[in-house]
């Protein structure tokens, strides 16, 4: 690890208030390539290097969960050649990176409609999950063939089935129970959402889970987004006050109103 890198990581850790869960919308691969006169697939290839660097940095910082919006349900509408390349790239990447995931104690998770994926792609990903299932460090969640509305509908349908079967009563349905029916059950909600390429939308990503996420938008295209840019986003996050509907005075009452006991 370079000296500058260690210094920044140490400063972030000392500041405290690191996000437990970071979610990233990795956008701008195509525009990165077009700007350089390259085919779109070149942007996807270079984007893998960004994934590698960000995953490693999150693990070193002690981030608990990193969720990457890898391929949305809507992405199936892209040209067949590009979709085919992306599926092949996923297989190559998992096979190439699995040793590093193991070495860095990263546990791989997948969310989305995985049955939509080609058999070869799905099997490679499932093998990666199996190989890393006992790791205890960073949880790396890949959202594949994922859609936030679809996830919510799936949860509603599952709850309806359990109500019909008498396993759940309507009166038991609250936010906690509902969250347990989502793909992300058992994981904390994202504290920080990062979107690259400057677009100002959430693109059907983790709609329920992001109710109180802090958003960080950068004009940097994903293939140029590395650990330095990640640190910038975390530093901004650390300066924000997360009120969850309260006012600042409730979080930081004046000292005159704080009752102390002298024993």
C-alpha positions as a LaTeX table, in Angstrom:
\begin{tabular}{lrrr}
\hline
Residue & $x$ (\AA) & $y$ (\AA) & $z$ (\AA) \\
\hline
Unk1 & 0.00 & 0.00 & 0.00 \\
Unk2 & 1.38 & 3.41 & $-0.98$ \\
Unk3 & 2.15 & 5.95 & 1.78 \\
Unk4 & $-0.50$ & 8.41 & 0.56 \\
Unk5 & $-3.06$ & 5.62 & 0.54 \\
Unk6 & $-2.29$ & 4.50 & 4.07 \\
Unk7 & $-2.39$ & 8.09 & 5.35 \\
Unk8 & $-5.83$ & 8.70 & 3.87 \\
Unk9 & $-7.19$ & 5.39 & 5.14 \\
Unk10 & $-5.84$ & 6.08 & 8.63 \\
Unk11 & $-7.44$ & 9.54 & 8.59 \\
Unk12 & $-10.81$ & 8.15 & 7.48 \\
Unk13 & $-10.72$ & 5.51 & 10.22 \\
Unk14 & $-9.70$ & 8.05 & 12.88 \\
Unk15 & $-12.51$ & 10.38 & 11.83 \\
Unk16 & $-14.92$ & 7.53 & 12.47 \\
Unk17 & $-18.47$ & 7.33 & 11.17 \\
Unk18 & $-17.46$ & 5.13 & 8.24 \\
Unk19 & $-20.46$ & 3.88 & 6.25 \\
Unk20 & $-21.32$ & 0.27 & 7.03 \\
Unk21 & $-22.82$ & $-0.24$ & 3.58 \\
Unk22 & $-21.81$ & 1.52 & 0.36 \\
Unk23 & $-23.89$ & 1.06 & $-2.80$ \\
Unk24 & $-22.59$ & 2.17 & $-6.19$ \\
Unk25 & $-24.33$ & 2.79 & $-9.51$ \\
Unk26 & $-21.41$ & 2.19 & $-11.88$ \\
Unk27 & $-22.30$ & 4.45 & $-14.79$ \\
Unk28 & $-20.44$ & 5.91 & $-17.75$ \\
Unk29 & $-18.56$ & 2.98 & $-19.28$ \\
Unk30 & $-19.91$ & 3.66 & $-22.76$ \\
Unk31 & $-19.27$ & 7.40 & $-22.62$ \\
Unk32 & $-15.74$ & 6.79 & $-21.30$ \\
Unk33 & $-15.05$ & 4.61 & $-24.35$ \\
Unk34 & $-16.72$ & 6.96 & $-26.84$ \\
Unk35 & $-14.67$ & 9.88 & $-25.54$ \\
Unk36 & $-11.55$ & 7.90 & $-26.47$ \\
Unk37 & $-12.84$ & 6.68 & $-29.82$ \\
Unk38 & $-13.09$ & 3.10 & $-28.51$ \\
Unk39 & $-15.93$ & 0.55 & $-28.68$ \\
Unk40 & $-18.29$ & 0.44 & $-25.69$ \\
Unk41 & $-16.89$ & $-2.90$ & $-24.56$ \\
Unk42 & $-13.55$ & $-1.19$ & $-23.88$ \\
Unk43 & $-15.29$ & 0.84 & $-21.17$ \\
Unk44 & $-16.66$ & $-2.31$ & $-19.58$ \\
Unk45 & $-13.20$ & $-3.91$ & $-19.60$ \\
Unk46 & $-11.60$ & $-0.88$ & $-17.96$ \\
Unk47 & $-14.47$ & $-0.72$ & $-15.46$ \\
Unk48 & $-13.35$ & $-4.09$ & $-14.08$ \\
Unk49 & $-10.12$ & $-2.44$ & $-12.91$ \\
Unk50 & $-12.20$ & 0.10 & $-11.00$ \\
Unk51 & $-14.20$ & $-2.69$ & $-9.38$ \\
Unk52 & $-11.01$ & $-4.43$ & $-8.30$ \\
Unk53 & $-9.53$ & $-1.28$ & $-6.76$ \\
Unk54 & $-12.71$ & $-0.19$ & $-4.97$ \\
Unk55 & $-13.37$ & $-3.67$ & $-3.57$ \\
Unk56 & $-9.83$ & $-3.86$ & $-2.21$ \\
Unk57 & $-10.03$ & $-0.37$ & $-0.67$ \\
Unk58 & $-13.39$ & $-1.10$ & 0.99 \\
Unk59 & $-11.96$ & $-4.28$ & 2.48 \\
Unk60 & $-8.93$ & $-2.42$ & 3.84 \\
Unk61 & $-11.14$ & 0.26 & 5.39 \\
Unk62 & $-13.33$ & $-2.30$ & 7.11 \\
Unk63 & $-16.51$ & $-1.46$ & 5.19 \\
Unk64 & $-19.07$ & $-4.17$ & 5.95 \\
Unk65 & $-21.03$ & $-4.29$ & 2.67 \\
Unk66 & $-20.38$ & $-3.05$ & $-0.88$ \\
Unk67 & $-23.24$ & $-3.43$ & $-3.36$ \\
Unk68 & $-22.51$ & $-2.85$ & $-7.05$ \\
Unk69 & $-25.30$ & $-2.27$ & $-9.59$ \\
Unk70 & $-23.80$ & $-4.61$ & $-12.16$ \\
Unk71 & $-26.65$ & $-5.33$ & $-14.61$ \\
Unk72 & $-30.24$ & $-4.14$ & $-14.38$ \\
Unk73 & $-33.38$ & $-5.79$ & $-15.71$ \\
Unk74 & $-33.59$ & $-2.91$ & $-18.20$ \\
Unk75 & $-30.07$ & $-3.67$ & $-19.47$ \\
Unk76 & $-31.40$ & $-6.77$ & $-21.25$ \\
Unk77 & $-32.80$ & $-4.32$ & $-23.83$ \\
Unk78 & $-29.29$ & $-3.31$ & $-24.94$ \\
Unk79 & $-27.82$ & $-4.64$ & $-28.24$ \\
Unk80 & $-27.45$ & $-8.43$ & $-28.09$ \\
Unk81 & $-23.73$ & $-8.24$ & $-28.86$ \\
Unk82 & $-23.09$ & $-5.98$ & $-25.88$ \\
Unk83 & $-25.19$ & $-8.12$ & $-23.51$ \\
Unk84 & $-23.42$ & $-11.27$ & $-24.68$ \\
Unk85 & $-20.04$ & $-9.63$ & $-24.10$ \\
Unk86 & $-21.05$ & $-8.50$ & $-20.60$ \\
Unk87 & $-22.11$ & $-12.02$ & $-19.64$ \\
Unk88 & $-18.82$ & $-13.43$ & $-20.95$ \\
Unk89 & $-16.89$ & $-10.70$ & $-19.13$ \\
Unk90 & $-18.60$ & $-11.65$ & $-15.88$ \\
Unk91 & $-17.45$ & $-15.25$ & $-16.22$ \\
Unk92 & $-13.87$ & $-14.23$ & $-17.04$ \\
Unk93 & $-13.76$ & $-11.75$ & $-14.20$ \\
Unk94 & $-15.02$ & $-14.16$ & $-11.53$ \\
Unk95 & $-12.55$ & $-16.84$ & $-12.62$ \\
Unk96 & $-9.68$ & $-14.34$ & $-12.64$ \\
Unk97 & $-10.55$ & $-12.52$ & $-9.41$ \\
Unk98 & $-11.70$ & $-15.39$ & $-7.19$ \\
Unk99 & $-8.19$ & $-15.95$ & $-5.78$ \\
Unk100 & $-7.92$ & $-12.31$ & $-4.73$ \\
Unk101 & $-11.40$ & $-12.42$ & $-3.18$ \\
Unk102 & $-10.27$ & $-15.41$ & $-1.15$ \\
Unk103 & $-6.97$ & $-13.78$ & $-0.19$ \\
Unk104 & $-8.76$ & $-10.60$ & 0.91 \\
Unk105 & $-11.44$ & $-12.52$ & 2.87 \\
Unk106 & $-14.27$ & $-11.16$ & 0.67 \\
Unk107 & $-17.62$ & $-12.97$ & 0.64 \\
Unk108 & $-19.57$ & $-12.84$ & $-2.63$ \\
Unk109 & $-23.35$ & $-12.39$ & $-2.76$ \\
Unk110 & $-25.78$ & $-12.00$ & $-5.67$ \\
Unk111 & $-29.18$ & $-10.30$ & $-5.74$ \\
Unk112 & $-31.67$ & $-10.17$ & $-8.61$ \\
Unk113 & $-33.38$ & $-12.64$ & $-10.93$ \\
Unk114 & $-30.42$ & $-14.93$ & $-11.47$ \\
Unk115 & $-32.51$ & $-17.38$ & $-13.49$ \\
Unk116 & $-32.42$ & $-14.79$ & $-16.30$ \\
Unk117 & $-28.66$ & $-15.22$ & $-16.67$ \\
Unk118 & $-27.08$ & $-17.64$ & $-19.17$ \\
Unk119 & $-26.27$ & $-21.01$ & $-17.58$ \\
Unk120 & $-22.50$ & $-20.57$ & $-17.90$ \\
Unk121 & $-22.60$ & $-17.15$ & $-16.26$ \\
Unk122 & $-24.87$ & $-18.27$ & $-13.43$ \\
Unk123 & $-22.82$ & $-21.39$ & $-12.69$ \\
Unk124 & $-19.55$ & $-19.41$ & $-12.52$ \\
Unk125 & $-21.13$ & $-16.94$ & $-10.12$ \\
Unk126 & $-22.59$ & $-19.70$ & $-7.97$ \\
Unk127 & $-19.16$ & $-21.32$ & $-7.79$ \\
Unk128 & $-17.74$ & $-18.00$ & $-6.60$ \\
Unk129 & $-20.40$ & $-17.81$ & $-3.89$ \\
Unk130 & $-19.63$ & $-21.34$ & $-2.75$ \\
Unk131 & $-15.86$ & $-20.75$ & $-2.65$ \\
Unk132 & $-16.17$ & $-17.55$ & $-0.60$ \\
Unk133 & $-19.08$ & $-18.50$ & 1.68 \\
Unk134 & $-16.90$ & $-18.90$ & 4.78 \\
Unk135 & $-15.06$ & $-15.59$ & 4.37 \\
Unk136 & $-15.71$ & $-13.07$ & 7.12 \\
Unk137 & $-14.55$ & $-9.75$ & 5.65 \\
Unk138 & $-16.24$ & $-7.44$ & 3.15 \\
Unk139 & $-19.56$ & $-8.64$ & 1.77 \\
Unk140 & $-19.49$ & $-7.93$ & $-1.98$ \\
Unk141 & $-23.03$ & $-7.89$ & $-3.38$ \\
Unk142 & $-23.50$ & $-7.93$ & $-7.15$ \\
Unk143 & $-26.94$ & $-6.81$ & $-8.35$ \\
Unk144 & $-27.57$ & $-8.78$ & $-11.54$ \\
Unk145 & $-30.74$ & $-8.77$ & $-13.61$ \\
Unk146 & $-31.92$ & $-6.57$ & $-10.77$ \\
Unk147 & $-34.78$ & $-4.11$ & $-10.51$ \\
Unk148 & $-35.94$ & $-2.32$ & $-7.38$ \\
Unk149 & $-39.64$ & $-2.41$ & $-8.27$ \\
Unk150 & $-39.36$ & $-6.09$ & $-9.16$ \\
Unk151 & $-37.76$ & $-6.78$ & $-5.78$ \\
Unk152 & $-40.61$ & $-5.04$ & $-3.95$ \\
Unk153 & $-43.23$ & $-6.91$ & $-5.98$ \\
Unk154 & $-41.48$ & $-10.22$ & $-5.26$ \\
Unk155 & $-41.56$ & $-9.39$ & $-1.55$ \\
Unk156 & $-45.28$ & $-8.52$ & $-1.68$ \\
Unk157 & $-46.08$ & $-11.78$ & $-3.49$ \\
Unk158 & $-44.09$ & $-13.82$ & $-0.97$ \\
Unk159 & $-45.83$ & $-12.14$ & 1.96 \\
Unk160 & $-49.23$ & $-12.69$ & 0.32 \\
Unk161 & $-48.45$ & $-16.42$ & $-0.02$ \\
Unk162 & $-47.43$ & $-16.64$ & 3.62 \\
Unk163 & $-50.58$ & $-14.80$ & 4.70 \\
Unk164 & $-52.69$ & $-17.24$ & 2.65 \\
Unk165 & $-50.83$ & $-20.16$ & 4.25 \\
Unk166 & $-51.46$ & $-18.76$ & 7.73 \\
Unk167 & $-47.74$ & $-18.20$ & 8.42 \\
Unk168 & $-48.17$ & $-14.42$ & 8.72 \\
Unk169 & $-51.12$ & $-12.23$ & 9.71 \\
Unk170 & $-51.72$ & $-8.83$ & 8.09 \\
Unk171 & $-51.25$ & $-7.23$ & 11.51 \\
Unk172 & $-47.67$ & $-8.57$ & 11.67 \\
Unk173 & $-46.59$ & $-6.80$ & 8.50 \\
Unk174 & $-44.31$ & $-3.91$ & 9.42 \\
Unk175 & $-41.10$ & $-2.46$ & 7.99 \\
Unk176 & $-38.90$ & $-5.03$ & 9.72 \\
Unk177 & $-40.92$ & $-7.98$ & 8.46 \\
Unk178 & $-41.12$ & $-6.53$ & 4.96 \\
Unk179 & $-37.33$ & $-6.06$ & 4.86 \\
Unk180 & $-36.89$ & $-9.73$ & 5.66 \\
Unk181 & $-38.61$ & $-10.61$ & 2.39 \\
Unk182 & $-36.28$ & $-8.49$ & 0.25 \\
Unk183 & $-33.24$ & $-9.86$ & $-1.59$ \\
Unk184 & $-31.05$ & $-7.98$ & 0.90 \\
Unk185 & $-32.55$ & $-9.60$ & 4.00 \\
Unk186 & $-29.98$ & $-9.66$ & 6.79 \\
Unk187 & $-27.88$ & $-6.83$ & 5.35 \\
Unk188 & $-27.89$ & $-3.24$ & 6.64 \\
Unk189 & $-29.43$ & $-0.60$ & 4.38 \\
Unk190 & $-26.93$ & 1.47 & 2.37 \\
Unk191 & $-25.55$ & 4.43 & 4.28 \\
Unk192 & $-23.92$ & 5.92 & 1.19 \\
Unk193 & $-25.02$ & 5.74 & $-2.45$ \\
Unk194 & $-22.43$ & 6.73 & $-5.03$ \\
Unk195 & $-23.38$ & 7.37 & $-8.64$ \\
Unk196 & $-20.73$ & 8.01 & $-11.26$ \\
Unk197 & $-20.98$ & 9.94 & $-14.57$ \\
Unk198 & $-23.08$ & 12.79 & $-13.16$ \\
Unk199 & $-26.55$ & 11.36 & $-13.79$ \\
Unk200 & $-29.12$ & 12.49 & $-11.20$ \\
Unk201 & $-31.37$ & 9.47 & $-10.78$ \\
Unk202 & $-31.46$ & 6.19 & $-8.82$ \\
Unk203 & $-32.36$ & 4.03 & $-11.86$ \\
Unk204 & $-34.60$ & 1.54 & $-10.05$ \\
Unk205 & $-31.83$ & 0.57 & $-7.62$ \\
Unk206 & $-32.52$ & $-0.53$ & $-4.01$ \\
Unk207 & $-35.63$ & 1.64 & $-3.85$ \\
Unk208 & $-36.80$ & 0.42 & $-0.44$ \\
Unk209 & $-33.34$ & 0.22 & 1.10 \\
Unk210 & $-32.23$ & 3.73 & 0.09 \\
Unk211 & $-34.94$ & 5.60 & 1.98 \\
Unk212 & $-32.30$ & 7.37 & 4.12 \\
Unk213 & $-29.08$ & 6.81 & 2.18 \\
Unk214 & $-26.75$ & 9.76 & 1.70 \\
Unk215 & $-26.24$ & 10.39 & $-2.02$ \\
Unk216 & $-22.94$ & 11.33 & $-3.63$ \\
Unk217 & $-22.93$ & 12.17 & $-7.35$ \\
Unk218 & $-19.68$ & 12.56 & $-9.26$ \\
Unk219 & $-19.05$ & 13.48 & $-12.90$ \\
Unk220 & $-16.23$ & 10.91 & $-13.04$ \\
Unk221 & $-17.00$ & 8.01 & $-15.38$ \\
Unk222 & $-16.85$ & 4.60 & $-13.74$ \\
Unk223 & $-13.66$ & 3.43 & $-15.55$ \\
Unk224 & $-11.84$ & 6.43 & $-14.02$ \\
Unk225 & $-13.30$ & 5.92 & $-10.53$ \\
Unk226 & $-10.69$ & 4.40 & $-8.24$ \\
Unk227 & $-9.91$ & 4.37 & $-4.53$ \\
Unk228 & $-8.99$ & 8.07 & $-4.48$ \\
Unk229 & $-12.48$ & 8.94 & $-5.72$ \\
Unk230 & $-13.96$ & 6.51 & $-3.21$ \\
Unk231 & $-12.10$ & 8.26 & $-0.39$ \\
Unk232 & $-13.44$ & 11.62 & $-1.61$ \\
Unk233 & $-17.00$ & 10.28 & $-1.40$ \\
Unk234 & $-16.47$ & 8.87 & 2.10 \\
Unk235 & $-14.96$ & 12.16 & 3.31 \\
Unk236 & $-18.06$ & 14.01 & 2.11 \\
Unk237 & $-20.26$ & 11.43 & 3.83 \\
Unk238 & $-18.39$ & 11.83 & 7.11 \\
Unk239 & $-19.15$ & 15.56 & 7.12 \\
Unk240 & $-22.89$ & 15.10 & 6.74 \\
Unk241 & $-25.39$ & 15.03 & 9.57 \\
Unk242 & $-27.82$ & 12.15 & 9.27 \\
Unk243 & $-30.98$ & 13.27 & 11.07 \\
Unk244 & $-33.52$ & 10.60 & 10.00 \\
Unk245 & $-36.37$ & 13.10 & 10.27 \\
Unk246 & $-35.16$ & 14.77 & 13.47 \\
Unk247 & $-33.73$ & 18.27 & 13.81 \\
Unk248 & $-30.12$ & 19.06 & 14.69 \\
Unk249 & $-31.03$ & 20.22 & 18.20 \\
Unk250 & $-32.45$ & 16.78 & 18.98 \\
Unk251 & $-29.21$ & 15.11 & 17.94 \\
Unk252 & $-26.98$ & 17.70 & 19.61 \\
Unk253 & $-28.86$ & 19.27 & 22.54 \\
Unk254 & $-27.28$ & 22.36 & 24.13 \\
Unk255 & $-25.09$ & 21.55 & 27.11 \\
Unk256 & $-27.37$ & 23.57 & 29.39 \\
Unk257 & $-30.15$ & 21.07 & 28.72 \\
Unk258 & $-28.05$ & 17.99 & 29.32 \\
Unk259 & $-28.64$ & 16.70 & 32.85 \\
Unk260 & $-25.58$ & 15.37 & 34.61 \\
Unk261 & $-25.33$ & 13.32 & 37.76 \\
Unk262 & $-22.48$ & 13.84 & 40.18 \\
Unk263 & $-22.82$ & 10.45 & 41.68 \\
\hline
\end{tabular}
